[in-house]
Amino acid sequence: MSKAYDSMSKDELENELKVVQKKYDEYKALGLKLDMSRGKPAPAQIELSLPMMDVLNSSSDYMSIVDTRNYGIADGIPEAKKLIADILEVDPSEVIVCGNSSLNIMFDVVSKAMNKGIMGETPWGKQSKVKFLCPVPGYDRHFAILQYFGIEMINVPMKEDGPDMDMVEEYVNNDSEVKGIWCVPKYANPTGISYSDEVVKRFAALKPAAKDFRIFWDNAYCIHDFYEDNQDKILPILSECKKQGNDDLVYMFCSTSKVTFPGAGIAALATSEANVKDYMSQLKWQTIGFDKINMLRHARFFGDVNGVKKHMMKHAALIRPKFEIVLKTLEKELGGLGIGKWTNPIGGYFISFDSLDGCAKEIVKTAKEAGVVMTGAGATYPYGKDPKDSNIRIAPTYPTEEELQKACDLFAVCVKLVSLKKLLAK
């Protein structure tokens, strides 16, 4: 068991710093160029879906309830709606299948709320102030959407089973300026935690002060499990909302961006039939229809939700060893030193690392100077401002296992180096 740094004498810390500095200089001399900045599928993952490109060709049948090569069906073909509905545990009538990006749908929903309002309510853009609750650490692109529209963001701490629901209920049930909350309910970005049954039920039972409040339920990793026999299971939020008479409370989002092709998947919005009607009343002016050929290609490639799950186990076989490399390296190099803690997810795309307060930016900077690019420190908080300057998102999927091992070894050295300097400065 390694000796904790905070129990070392000044002389011991200085000696340790010399050793770590030497290691860092050796890594720096290697001229590494490694990128762990985004949660991107590796080329080998994308290649799993290449057979989809053979599902349709010039002699294929392109018929759904319409000819998918032509105009029509703005909410998506039935085969794709059924596939998404089974993934999200909703009814096909509650699904709108769009283009390749769920982020685009999220932006569009917020934009429509700003310009036209939700279900006949005053557009957000014409209200004096609009606020959103943001569980932290969270997904930087969620926060970027709100910042783009000038919506005030309020930090909500994440616990081990989801957001601090006492705080969520206090804001939502009493402040009519609070219009939404971002949620990544399964294998959350970046912590990898999943919401407990109690948390989901409390979300469904909210009594918002604002009629146009909505839960933005980004279920990006709902099928991204690492193990066949050890998976987190979250309650279906729409069903729980219906039990509480809150049918219209939630917008759910998902996509196949990390299932098939990030640039050419399908994405969907799932919500109550009343919300579907409200959204479609505006979408009909925006598009005559999304890429139905791609929807048909996905539906025929997978067949049904079981086909999707089998496919995801192929992804798991590629991703799981990479997460194991990171977690084993962190434990081996940093375990017991008292200078960091990290999550241990069983699915998703990220590991959340917390350094000593005031060290995250310097760790990321130090790693970059030695050739490893990571997500910017602070990105997991609204406005890019981590109040403790401690959270770092680790994205293991894109590098090869060999590259990842080098990056993790260097990251551990950077954590030690910055932490030692911090402790000695005291």
C-alpha positions in Angstrom: 0.0 0.0 0.0 1.5 3.3 -1.1 2.0 6.0 1.6 -0.5 8.9 1.3 1.1 12.1 0.2 -0.5 14.1 2.9 1.2 11.9 5.6 4.7 12.5 4.1 7.2 14.8 5.6 8.5 17.8 3.5 11.7 15.9 2.8 9.8 12.8 1.6 7.6 15.0 -0.6 10.6 16.7 -2.2 12.3 13.3 -2.8 9.1 12.0 -4.4 8.9 15.1 -6.6 12.4 14.5 -7.9 11.4 10.9 -8.9 8.1 11.9 -10.5 9.7 14.9 -12.3 12.3 12.6 -13.9 9.5 10.3 -15.1 7.6 13.2 -16.5 10.6 14.5 -18.4 11.2 11.1 -19.9 7.6 10.9 -21.2 7.8 14.4 -22.5 10.9 13.5 -24.5 9.0 10.7 -26.3 7.0 13.3 -28.3 3.7 11.6 -27.8 0.6 12.7 -29.7 -2.4 11.1 -28.0 -6.0 12.4 -28.0 -8.5 11.5 -25.2 -10.5 14.7 -25.5 -13.9 13.3 -26.7 -15.9 10.2 -26.3 -15.5 8.9 -29.8 -15.9 5.3 -31.0 -12.7 3.8 -32.2 -12.4 2.7 -35.9 -12.9 -0.9 -34.9 -16.2 -0.1 -33.3 -17.4 1.7 -36.4 -16.4 -1.2 -38.6 -18.9 -3.4 -36.7 -21.6 -1.7 -38.6 -20.1 -1.8 -42.1 -22.4 -4.8 -43.1 -25.3 -2.3 -42.8 -24.0 -0.7 -46.0 -24.9 -4.0 -47.8 -28.5 -4.1 -46.5 -29.7 -1.8 -49.3 -28.5 -1.6 -52.8 -29.7 -0.6 -56.3 -32.0 -3.6 -56.5 -33.4 -3.5 -53.0 -37.0 -3.0 -52.0 -37.3 0.5 -50.5 -40.9 0.3 -49.4 -42.1 1.0 -45.9 -45.6 2.4 -45.7 -44.3 4.8 -48.3 -41.4 4.7 -50.8 -38.5 5.7 -48.5 -36.7 7.3 -51.5 -39.4 10.0 -51.8 -41.0 12.7 -49.7 -43.2 12.1 -46.6 -43.5 10.9 -43.1 -41.9 13.6 -41.1 -42.0 11.7 -37.8 -40.2 8.6 -39.2 -41.0 5.3 -40.8 -42.9 2.7 -38.6 -40.0 0.2 -38.6 -37.6 2.8 -37.1 -40.2 4.1 -34.6 -40.8 0.5 -33.4 -37.1 -0.1 -33.0 -36.5 3.1 -31.0 -39.7 2.6 -29.0 -38.5 -0.9 -27.8 -35.1 0.5 -26.9 -36.6 3.3 -24.8 -39.6 1.2 -23.5 -42.2 3.5 -24.9 -45.0 3.2 -27.5 -44.2 3.9 -31.2 -46.8 6.7 -31.2 -44.6 8.5 -28.7 -41.5 8.5 -30.9 -40.3 10.9 -33.6 -37.3 9.6 -35.6 -35.1 12.4 -37.0 -31.6 12.7 -38.5 -28.4 11.4 -37.1 -27.9 13.7 -34.1 -29.8 13.7 -30.8 -27.8 16.9 -29.9 -29.5 18.5 -32.9 -32.9 17.5 -31.6 -32.1 18.9 -28.1 -31.0 22.2 -29.6 -34.2 22.3 -31.7 -36.5 21.6 -28.8 -34.9 24.4 -26.8 -35.0 26.7 -29.8 -38.7 26.0 -30.4 -39.4 26.7 -26.7 -37.6 30.0 -27.0 -39.3 31.1 -30.2 -42.8 29.6 -30.0 -43.3 28.2 -26.5 -44.4 24.8 -25.2 -48.0 23.7 -25.4 -49.3 27.3 -25.9 -47.3 28.8 -23.1 -45.5 32.1 -23.5 -42.2 31.6 -25.5 -39.2 31.4 -23.2 -37.6 34.2 -25.2 -40.4 36.5 -24.1 -40.3 35.7 -20.5 -38.2 37.8 -18.1 -35.9 35.0 -17.1 -35.4 31.3 -17.9 -33.4 29.0 -15.7 -32.2 25.4 -16.1 -31.0 22.9 -13.5 -27.7 21.3 -14.5 -26.5 18.2 -12.6 -22.7 18.5 -12.2 -20.4 17.2 -13.3 -22.3 16.9 -16.6 -22.2 17.0 -20.4 -20.5 20.1 -21.8 -22.7 20.3 -24.9 -25.8 20.4 -22.8 -24.5 23.5 -21.1 -23.3 25.0 -24.4 -26.9 24.9 -25.8 -28.2 26.8 -22.8 -25.4 29.3 -22.9 -26.1 29.9 -26.6 -29.6 30.9 -25.8 -28.7 32.9 -22.7 -30.5 30.6 -20.3 -29.3 30.8 -16.7 -27.7 27.6 -15.4 -27.9 26.4 -11.8 -25.5 23.7 -10.6 -27.1 20.7 -8.9 -24.7 18.2 -7.2 -24.6 14.6 -8.4 -24.9 11.9 -5.8 -24.1 8.2 -6.2 -27.7 7.5 -7.3 -28.4 10.6 -9.4 -28.9 14.4 -8.8 -29.6 15.9 -5.4 -33.4 15.5 -5.6 -34.1 17.6 -2.5 -32.5 20.5 -4.4 -34.3 19.6 -7.7 -37.7 19.5 -6.0 -37.1 22.8 -4.1 -36.3 24.6 -7.4 -38.8 22.9 -9.7 -41.8 22.9 -7.4 -41.4 26.5 -6.2 -39.7 28.6 -8.9 -41.7 29.2 -12.1 -38.6 30.5 -13.9 -37.1 27.0 -13.8 -38.0 25.5 -17.1 -35.9 22.4 -17.4 -33.2 20.1 -16.1 -30.7 18.0 -18.1 -30.4 14.3 -17.2 -28.2 11.5 -18.5 -29.9 8.8 -16.5 -27.9 5.7 -17.3 -24.1 5.7 -17.2 -24.1 9.5 -16.9 -21.6 11.7 -18.7 -19.0 11.9 -17.1 -19.5 10.0 -13.9 -20.9 6.7 -15.3 -23.5 6.5 -12.5 -27.1 5.4 -13.1 -30.2 6.9 -11.5 -31.8 4.8 -8.8 -35.5 3.8 -8.9 -36.2 6.3 -6.1 -34.6 9.2 -8.1 -36.6 8.3 -11.2 -39.8 8.1 -9.2 -39.1 11.5 -7.6 -38.5 13.0 -11.1 -41.9 11.6 -12.3 -43.7 13.0 -9.2 -42.4 16.6 -9.6 -45.1 19.3 -9.3 -43.5 22.1 -11.4 -44.4 25.7 -10.6 -44.0 26.3 -14.4 -46.5 24.6 -16.8 -43.8 24.6 -19.5 -41.2 22.9 -17.3 -39.7 19.7 -18.9 -37.2 17.1 -17.9 -34.6 16.7 -20.7 -33.9 13.0 -20.4 -30.8 12.3 -22.6 -30.7 8.6 -22.6 -27.5 8.5 -24.6 -26.1 5.3 -23.0 -29.2 3.3 -22.4 -27.8 0.3 -24.2 -24.1 0.8 -23.7 -23.4 -1.9 -21.1 -20.0 -3.5 -20.7 -21.3 -6.9 -19.4 -24.1 -9.2 -20.4 -24.7 -10.4 -16.8 -24.0 -7.1 -14.9 -26.0 -4.1 -16.2 -27.6 -1.1 -14.6 -31.4 -0.9 -15.1 -33.3 2.3 -14.8 -37.0 2.7 -14.6 -38.8 3.9 -17.8 -39.4 7.5 -17.0 -42.3 8.1 -19.3 -44.3 5.2 -17.7 -43.5 6.5 -14.2 -44.7 10.0 -15.3 -48.0 8.5 -16.5 -48.5 6.9 -13.1 -48.2 10.3 -11.5 -50.5 12.0 -14.0 -47.5 13.9 -15.4 -47.7 12.5 -18.9 -46.2 15.6 -20.6 -43.3 16.1 -18.1 -40.4 14.6 -20.0 -38.6 14.8 -23.4 -36.4 11.7 -24.0 -33.6 11.7 -26.5 -31.4 8.9 -27.9 -29.4 8.1 -31.0 -27.3 5.4 -32.6 -24.3 7.7 -32.9 -22.2 5.4 -30.8 -24.1 2.2 -32.0 -23.6 2.4 -35.8 -22.1 5.4 -37.5 -21.6 8.7 -35.5 -22.0 10.7 -38.7 -24.8 8.6 -40.2 -27.0 7.1 -37.5 -30.6 7.8 -36.5 -31.7 9.9 -33.6 -35.1 10.2 -31.8 -37.3 12.2 -29.5 -39.7 10.2 -27.3 -42.4 12.0 -25.3 -46.1 12.0 -24.6 -48.5 12.1 -27.6 -49.5 15.6 -26.6 -45.9 16.7 -26.7 -45.4 14.9 -30.0 -48.4 16.8 -31.5 -47.0 20.1 -30.2 -43.5 19.4 -31.6 -44.8 18.2 -35.0 -47.0 21.3 -35.4 -43.8 23.2 -35.7 -41.5 20.6 -37.3 -43.9 20.3 -40.3 -42.7 23.8 -41.4 -39.1 22.8 -40.9 -38.8 19.6 -43.0 -40.8 17.3 -45.2 -39.0 14.4 -43.7 -35.6 13.1 -42.5 -33.5 10.4 -44.2 -36.0 7.5 -44.4 -33.5 5.3 -46.4 -31.1 5.4 -43.4 -34.0 4.6 -41.1 -34.9 1.6 -43.2 -31.3 0.5 -43.4 -31.0 0.5 -39.6 -34.3 -1.3 -39.1 -33.4 -4.1 -41.5 -29.8 -4.4 -40.2 -30.9 -4.9 -36.6 -34.3 -6.6 -37.2 -35.5 -5.8 -33.7 -34.3 -4.6 -30.3 -32.6 -8.0 -29.6 -30.5 -7.4 -32.7 -29.4 -4.1 -31.2 -28.5 -5.7 -27.9 -26.4 -8.4 -29.6 -24.6 -5.7 -31.6 -23.8 -3.7 -28.4 -22.1 -6.7 -26.9 -19.7 -6.6 -29.8 -19.0 -3.0 -28.8 -18.6 -4.0 -25.2 -15.9 -6.6 -26.1 -13.9 -3.7 -27.6 -14.6 -1.0 -25.0 -14.4 -3.1 -21.8 -10.7 -3.8 -21.9 -9.9 -0.1 -22.4 -11.9 0.9 -19.3 -10.1 -1.9 -17.4 -6.7 -0.5 -18.5 -7.6 2.9 -17.1 -9.1 1.7 -13.9 -6.2 -0.7 -13.2 -3.6 2.0 -13.9 -5.3 4.5 -11.7 -5.5 2.0 -8.8 -1.9 0.8 -9.3 -0.4 4.3 -9.7 -2.6 6.5 -7.5 -4.4 4.1 -5.1 -3.7 5.0 -1.5 -1.9 8.3 -2.3 -4.9 10.4 -1.3 -4.6 12.7 -4.4 -7.5 11.5 -6.5 -10.7 9.5 -6.6 -12.5 8.1 -9.6 -15.7 6.4 -10.7 -15.8 2.7 -11.7 -18.7 2.4 -14.3 -20.0 -0.7 -15.8 -21.2 1.0 -19.0 -21.2 4.3 -20.9 -18.2 6.2 -22.3 -16.5 8.0 -19.5 -14.7 7.8 -16.2 -14.9 10.8 -13.9 -11.7 11.7 -12.0 -11.5 14.2 -9.1 -8.1 15.5 -8.2 -7.1 17.6 -5.2 -8.9 20.9 -5.2 -7.2 23.5 -7.5 -5.3 20.9 -9.5 -7.5 19.9 -12.5 -6.5 22.6 -14.9 -2.8 22.2 -14.2 -3.0 18.4 -14.6 -4.7 18.8 -18.0 -2.2 21.4 -19.0 0.8 19.3 -17.9 -0.5 16.3 -19.8 -1.0 18.3 -22.9 2.5 19.6 -22.7 3.7 16.0 -22.7 1.5 15.0 -25.7 -1.8 13.8 -24.2 -4.9 15.9 -25.0 -7.8 15.5 -22.6 -11.2 17.2 -22.2 -10.6 20.7 -20.9 -10.8 21.0 -17.1 -14.0 22.8 -16.2 -15.9 21.5 -19.3 -18.1 19.3 -17.1 -19.6 22.4 -15.4 -21.7 25.3 -16.7 -19.8 28.2 -18.2 -16.6 26.0 -18.0 -16.3 26.9 -14.3 -15.6 24.0 -11.9 -15.8 25.7 -8.5 -13.3 23.3 -7.0 -11.1 23.0 -10.2 -10.9 19.2 -9.5 -13.0 17.3 -12.1 -11.4 15.7 -15.2 -13.3 13.6 -17.7 -11.4 10.6 -19.0 -12.6 9.2 -22.4 -10.9 5.8 -23.0 -12.7 4.6 -26.2 -10.8 6.1 -29.1 -7.1 5.3 -28.6 -5.7 1.8 -29.2 -5.1 -0.2 -26.1 -1.3 0.5 -26.4 -1.9 4.2 -26.8 -4.3 4.2 -23.9 -1.8 2.5 -21.6 0.8 5.2 -22.4 -1.7 8.0 -21.9 -2.9 6.6 -18.6 0.7 6.1 -17.3 1.5 9.7 -18.2 -1.8 11.0 -16.7 -0.9 9.3 -13.4 2.5 10.9 -13.5 0.9 14.3 -14.2 -1.5 13.9 -11.3 1.4 13.1 -8.9 3.5 15.9 -10.2 0.9 18.6 -9.8 -0.3 17.2 -6.5 3.2 17.2 -5.0 3.8 20.8 -6.1 0.4 21.8 -4.6 1.2 20.1 -1.3 4.7 21.5 -1.1 3.4 25.0 -1.8 1.4 24.7 1.5 
